[in-house]
Amino acid sequence: MSDCVIGERFFAMRERLSSVVRGIAALAAETRTDLGEHLTPADTGDGLDKPFTFIVCGEVNAGKSTLINGLFGHQLCPAGVLPLTDGVHRYRFGNPPGDHATAPHFEERCRPIGFLRNFNPIDTPGTDSANPERLNALESLWPAADLILFVFPASNPWGAATWDLIARMPPGMLDRAALVIQHADLKEPCDLNVILGHMADLARKRIGRVPPIFPVSAKLACEAKRSGPAVADRLSASGYPALEAHISNAVCQTPGRRETLETWRGRAAKALRLLEDRIEDQNRDINSHHHFIAEIEREIEDIREQFVSRLPRHLANVAEAFENEALWVSRQLHRRLRASTSILRLFTSDRTGPQMESAFVNRLQQTIEAVAEKDGVEVARVCADHWEKLGQRVESAMNTRLDSAVPLADTLAAARKRFVRCLGFAASQGIGNLRVRTRLDRELRKRNAALRSFVITALVLTIAGAACGALDVPWLPPVFCALAAVFLTGSVLVAWITRRSITRDFRQRLRDTCGTFASALHNDYEDALRAVFRDYAASLDNLRTHLAREKLAIEPRLTRWQQLFLTLKAIEQEL
């Protein structure tokens, strides 16, 4: 059996407390909590996690190494008939294993064995063979020892060298001493009683008190513990249960050990309170950050409203541009409706209406896009200035940098182009929705029909006159030619009259639709502007993501804090 159960309850509680300390340290690192001097996990190795140290002393072949092996059920110390311990050997946990001389006559022996995390046994050379330097090295270890076992062979329990060593112990160290009679299985019970009586009398004479005395058989203990589950009767016969109970009591009940646990529990409790305050502060910070981001979004909305509030002035300029372009296209229509060109177009396809509308749309769209381009540049500049000032505020309020997945300049450039394109398209659609061309086409069709009737009549009369001339009719050709001239003159008069009325009506209709166009453009302008600022506000997504991560991290941190708190409370109850 390789697992040691000596002081199991104490070490289990200590491990739980160590786990709480490590958990608090990890949570403090996550939450960036300064624990100050309340909790220093690096000190647990020399404080809370400090192994239980006990020294085993005795004469050569007293069974010191075998005693240690029997306690832990593990072949830790070399043991044999001949002396195998020539110096002070401290066994401790270490991987990879190795032996390291740290001082004259002193050696650290590292072994990857579990119980060495909790126990550091120190094996010593025989007291009757050790030179003064080795004895001095041994005595220097006493203050750090939790327990000192003096081993006597049952065959010679009054070895002078060991008793002399006991007599030199400072009075304050005697409480940590215990006497062990090895090879007790070689003696009869009555003989053991006599030996125990003699050792008690000798202890009173040499040190004035009787330390605990335990007759044991390390051989029987090793055999019992190596048989799988310990054989109860053999282990009981070895005398080890009483010795292990004494060691466990020394582990669990030593005031210094319990004080250490209580000290670390108190420090952990104070650290937990600091953590609780920190988590509550972070929770408040998250709520504050939510308000901060909402405030930024309101600022962006206010900036957008400032641009919207300027819209009436822009629409006045748009109306003026609309009227200017209406006047220009009316002049173009007036020029196109001249009598000669109108009569010539009777014999070709007349696309006056579509051409006038296209020319008006193109010029007005260019004008609106120029206004939108100017506004877009100004909006981008204002957003860039706001972003630059916002960086310092974000770093101060949220302790994070204001970054964007896409560079802000690229975002604003794309938003500006889309803004211009949307308003240009809105201008084009707005003219189409006014249906100005519908009435123009109808009037032009009437005009062309009238012109066509006059021109066709004039042509027919001219042909008739020519036919009469060919037939040598003396007076009909002049009559027909005169009538043809009258109808041709009539067509010119119709073209001239309708030209003025159609142009005037077309210009007036355009002016009448200016208000409707401006109203429609107002809504489109607001929508396009809202899209620009929506893209700008989307640049804050990294802040929102950062805040979401912080919020998600709070809940598990609080759960871990509660678990640590409950575990610490349970430890407090046990203490």
Stockholm file with secondary structure:
# STOCKHOLM 1.0

chainA/1-575         MSDCVIGERFFAMRERLSSVVRGIAALAAETRTDLGEHLTPADTGDGLDKPFTFIVCGEVNAGKSTLINGLFGHQLCPAGVLPLTDGVHRYRFGNPPGDHATAPHFEERCRPIGFLRNFNPIDTPGTDSANPERLNALESLWPAADLILFVFPASNPWGAATWDLIARMPPGMLDRAALVIQHADLKEPCDLNVILGHMADLARKRIGRVPPIFPVSAKLACEAKRSGPAVADRLSASGYPALEAHISNAVCQTPGRRETLETWRGRAAKALRLLEDRIEDQNRDINSHHHFIAEIEREIEDIREQFVSRLPRHLANVAEAFENEALWVSRQLHRRLRASTSILRLFTSDRTGPQMESAFVNRLQQTIEAVAEKDGVEVARVCADHWEKLGQRVESAMNTRLDSAVPLADTLAAARKRFVRCLGFAASQGIGNLRVRTRLDRELRKRNAALRSFVITALVLTIAGAACGALDVPWLPPVFCALAAVFLTGSVLVAWITRRSITRDFRQRLRDTCGTFASALHNDYEDALRAVFRDYAASLDNLRTHLAREKLAIEPRLTRWQQLFLTLKAIEQEL
#=GR chainA/1-575 SS CCCCCTTHHHHHHHHHHHHHHHHHHHHHHHHTCCCTTSCCGGGGGTTTTCCEEEEEEESTTSSHHHHHHHHHTSCCSCCCSSCCCCSEEEEEECSSCEEEEEETTEEEEEECCGGGGTEEEEECCCTTTCCHHHHHHHHTTGGGCSEEEEEEETTCTTCHHHHHHHHTSCGGGGGGEEEEEECGGGSCHHHHHHHHHHHHHHHHHHHSSCCCEEECCHHHHHHHHTSSSCCHHHHHHTTHHHHHHHHHHHHHHCHHHHHHHHHHHHHHHHHHHHHHHHHHHHHHHHHHHHHHHHHHHHHHHHHHHHHHHTHHHHHHHHHHHHHHHHHHHHHHHHHHTCHHHHHHGGGSCCCHHHHHHHHHHHHHHHHHHHHHHHHHHHHHHHHHHHHHHHHHHHHHHHSSCCCCSSCHHHHHHHHHHHHHHHHHHHHHHHHHHHTHHHHHHHHHHHHHHHHHHHHHHHHHHHHHHHHHHHTTCSSHHHHHHHHHHHHHHHHHHHHHHHHHHHHHHHHHHHHHTHHHHHHHHHHHHHHHHHHHHHHHHHTTHHHHHHHHHHHHHHHHHHHHHHHHHHHHHHHHHHC
#=GC SS_cons         CCCCCTTHHHHHHHHHHHHHHHHHHHHHHHHTCCCTTSCCGGGGGTTTTCCEEEEEEESTTSSHHHHHHHHHTSCCSCCCSSCCCCSEEEEEECSSCEEEEEETTEEEEEECCGGGGTEEEEECCCTTTCCHHHHHHHHTTGGGCSEEEEEEETTCTTCHHHHHHHHTSCGGGGGGEEEEEECGGGSCHHHHHHHHHHHHHHHHHHHSSCCCEEECCHHHHHHHHTSSSCCHHHHHHTTHHHHHHHHHHHHHHCHHHHHHHHHHHHHHHHHHHHHHHHHHHHHHHHHHHHHHHHHHHHHHHHHHHHHHHTHHHHHHHHHHHHHHHHHHHHHHHHHHTCHHHHHHGGGSCCCHHHHHHHHHHHHHHHHHHHHHHHHHHHHHHHHHHHHHHHHHHHHHHHSSCCCCSSCHHHHHHHHHHHHHHHHHHHHHHHHHHHTHHHHHHHHHHHHHHHHHHHHHHHHHHHHHHHHHHHTTCSSHHHHHHHHHHHHHHHHHHHHHHHHHHHHHHHHHHHHHTHHHHHHHHHHHHHHHHHHHHHHHHHTTHHHHHHHHHHHHHHHHHHHHHHHHHHHHHHHHHHC
//
